Amino acid sequence: MNPVIEKINAAVKSAAEKCAAAAAAADIEAVRIEFLGRNGLFPALSREMGSIPAEQRRETGAAFNAGRQQIQQLIDEGVARFAKGGDESAIDTSLPGRRRPVGRKHPVMEIADECVAIFSRMGFVPVSGPEMEDIYHNFDALNTPADHPSRDEQDTFYFPDGRILRSQTSPVQIRVMETHEPPVRIVAPGRVFRRDTPDATHGMNFHQIEGLYIDRDVSMADLKSVLLTFAREMYGEKINIRLRPHFFPFTEPSVEYDFSCVVCGGKGCNVCKNSGYIEIAGAGMVDPAVLKNVGYDPEKWSGFAFGLGIERLAMLRYRIPDLRYLYENDVRFLEQF
Ligand code: PHE
C-alpha cells in the first residue's frame, strides 16, 4: 500500500467521525472544506499522483475516486440531516423576513359597506336575510302574479324541493315586516341570483342593497330626499337624480331611479350612452297589498322601498368597464383598489 492510499483511507475514517460528531450544518460544511474544498486534501492528493510509480497508478486512482465518493456521500447525508430541522443553527436568522401579501376588501364589499354606512347615518338599520328563499317570500308576498315572467325557470334558479336562490333582496322586506311591528327602517345588503347570460353588465349572481321605510304618512317626497342624499353622499354634491315611472309588483307607484352621469356630469358621454343619466335602482311606495300580506294596516301605515345594484355603483366609482372583472379574482385587477 502506498502512502497516498494510506492518506485516503485515513481521510475517509476522519471524515466519517467528524460527520457523526457534527452538531450543526456548519460542521458538515467544515468537513467538505477540509477534504473536498479547493484547498482541501483531495485536490492536494490528486497533485501527488504524479509521484506514484506507474504500476500503482491504476490502484491509487481507484482508491482516490472511491474515497472521494464516500466522503461526498457522508457530506450529503449530513446536509440532509440538518436540513430536516431540529437544529436551530440551521436557520439563518440574519436573512430578511419574507413579506406575505396582505389581502384587502373586495371593491364590491367596499361599496356595500359604504352604502350601509350612508343609510345608517339616515337611521336605517342593517339586516340580512337568507340567500336560499321560498317562493312565498321572493314572489307571492311581494304581490308578484303567478304568471310573472321573473318566476320562470329561465330567470330564477330552482332547487328540486321548489325553493329558489333569491332573485332580489326584496324578500328581506317581507321577513322584517313579518317579525317587526311598524315603524320599520332597514337596509339589507346581499347576494342575489339570476339566470342571466353573463356579459359586461350582467352576472348570474350580483349584489343588491334593499331599503325599506314604513311609518305614518311616508310620502314619495321622503323617498326622493333619501335617494338624493344617498346619491350626493356617494358621488358628491354635483349629482342630481331623476325618477322615471316604472312598474314593480310590490310598489305603487313605482319608479326607476337614475343618477346624473358621474363621469360627464350630464353632458353625455360613452358611460351614460349620451343620455346624461345612469340607471341605478328600482324604487316606489310599498303596495298596500304587500302591507296586508304581512298584517300591516294600509290605512294606518305607508312607506317606500328601493333596491340598488351594488356592482353598478362599484363600476361607476372605479370606472370599471366590465362587471366580469369583479369576479375573475385576478390579483393584478384587485390590487388596484
Ligand atoms: N327588487 C327590484 C329588482 O330587483 C328592485 C326594487 C326594490 C324595486 C324595491 C322597488 C322596490 O329589480
Residues whose N, C-alpha, C, O or C-beta is under 5 A from the ligand:
A	BS01	LIG	S167 Q168 S170 F248 T251 G282 A283 G284 A305 F306 G307
